[in-house]
C-alpha cells in the first residue's frame, strides 16, 4: 500500500491557497497517469475547486499558489504574466562558480529534436535569471536564484548553460542521483549497495511574493528546505568544504 501524501498549507483565505509542494508529485494530472494524486486534487479535497496559477516541476519542491475563485485567478495570473511576482529558488549546483553573483539573460526554446526538453536558442522566449552563491564547496554550491520570467525548466537550462547544472538533473546535468561516496573518501555503505543521498532535482521554490487579489497588500510565502535537501547541504558543508 502506497504512503499517503501530505501537502503542507503555508497560507489560505477565501481567495488563495499557498502550499509547500513535496518533490515527486505533479501539480496537475499527468497525461499517462490521470488517476494519480496531484497537489491540486489533494488540496481540492480540503478547499473545494482550485484554479492553477503556476506550476513547478514534479521533482522540484516548494511554494505553489492556487486561486479559489475566477476573479482571484485572473488577478494573480496577470501578475505572473506581467512579471510582477517575485520568485526565488534555492538550488544545489555542480562545480565552483567563478563569480559570487550574476545575471543570465538567454532566450529559451523547446528542443525540436527532443520534445519536452528546452534549450538556449535565438528563436526562444526571453528568459532572465539572477543568481547569488550562498555556500561554495569543492564540488558543488548552494545558489539562490530569482527568476524574472517563468519559462519551462528555466533554472535548469540557465544553470547548465553557464556550466553549473543542478547537482542532480538527469536531463540537463546527466546525473540521476548524488552519492555520499562522491565526497567521502573510502566510504563503504553498511549494505551491499550504496543508496543515493538524493535522487531528485536539487531545486526548491523557496519563496513567492505577490499582491493579494482583494486586499492589494504584499503577500510573502516561504517554504523551508525539505529534509532531503537540508541533509545534502549539511553533508556538503561537513565533507566537501
CORCORFEN-V642945 format. One record per run of one state. SS is the DSSP state (H for helix, E for strand, C for the rest). FROM is the first residue (numbers start at 0). LEN is the number of residues. If there is no record, write none. Layout:
SS/FROM/LEN, SS/FROM/LEN
This chain:
C/0/7, E/7/5, C/12/3, E/15/6, C/21/17, H/38/9, C/47/3, E/50/2, C/52/8, E/60/7, C/67/2, H/69/12, C/81/4, E/85/9, C/94/6, E/100/5, C/105/2, E/107/3, C/110/7, E/117/3, C/120/4, E/124/1, C/125/2, E/127/9, C/136/3, E/139/8, C/147/6, H/153/8, C/161/4, E/165/1, C/166/2, E/168/1, C/169/5, E/174/1, C/175/2, E/177/1, C/178/1, H/179/3, C/182/15, E/197/1, C/198/4, E/202/9, C/211/6, E/217/5, C/222/4, H/226/13, C/239/2
